[in-house]
Amino acid sequence: MKMNETVYRDLFAELEKYEQKGIDISIDGYHASPLQIVTAYMTKEEGTYMRDYVLSRDGNIEALVFTDINDSQQAGNTP
């Protein structure tokens, strides 16, 4: 089942808020805009990206890191 358009819009709005607060957003090790993240979600099957929050010592979100878990699993399976 693929994510519907409303979910993509909600994700974009959420990520825009983080970006406006100066929180760094990256995907697979590269800085990315909210639009780039949503586009990546739209071109992949649902559930392929894992979101990690990087916290400051104060417990505030410093960065959002999206990782393609299918690529990570394949790299780990390579001899």
N, C-alpha and C positions, 0 to 999 in steps of 0.2 A: 504494500500500500504506500503510495507516495503522499508527501505532505501537500496539503491544499494551499490555495493562494492566500487565504487568511493567515495561515501559520507563517508563511514567508513574509507577509507584511508585518506581522507581530514581531518576528525575529529581526527584521530590518529596523523597526522602530526601537526595539530594545538595544540593539547594537549602536544605533545612532546616539542614544542617550549616553552610553558608555564612552563613545568617541568624543562627545561634547564635553564630558567631564575630564578629558585628557587621558583616558585609560587606553593603553596600547592594545591593539587587536592584531593577532597574527594567525596565519593558517599554514600548516606544514613548514614552520620556521621562517615565514616571510610576512612582513607587515602587510596588512590588508584592510581595506575599507569595509564598512557594513555591506555595501553592494557586492563586493567581491566574495564575501562570506556567503551571502544569500545565493548568489549565482552558483557557487560551488555546491551548495546544498541542492539546488535545483537540478544540477547536471548529474548528481550521484543519486543512488538509491537511498531511501530514508535510513537513518541510523548509522551511516558510515563515518561520521565525524564525532569525535569525543571533545567535549569542552572542559578545559581546565582553567581554574581561577588562580592567579598568582596574587598572593596577599602580602601587604606590607607588614612590618612588625606590629603596627597598630591594628591590624586586622582589616584594613581597607583593601579593596580590589585595586591592584596596580596594573594588571594585564589579564586579557583573555587569550587563551591559546587553543586553537582548534587543530586537532590532529586527525588525519585520515587513518582510522584504525585498521582498515583493510590493508593499506600499504604497510603499516607497522607490523601487522601479523605476518605478512608475506616476507618482510625483511628478517623477522625472527625465525622463519622457517627455512631460510636459505642456508645451506651448509657452508 
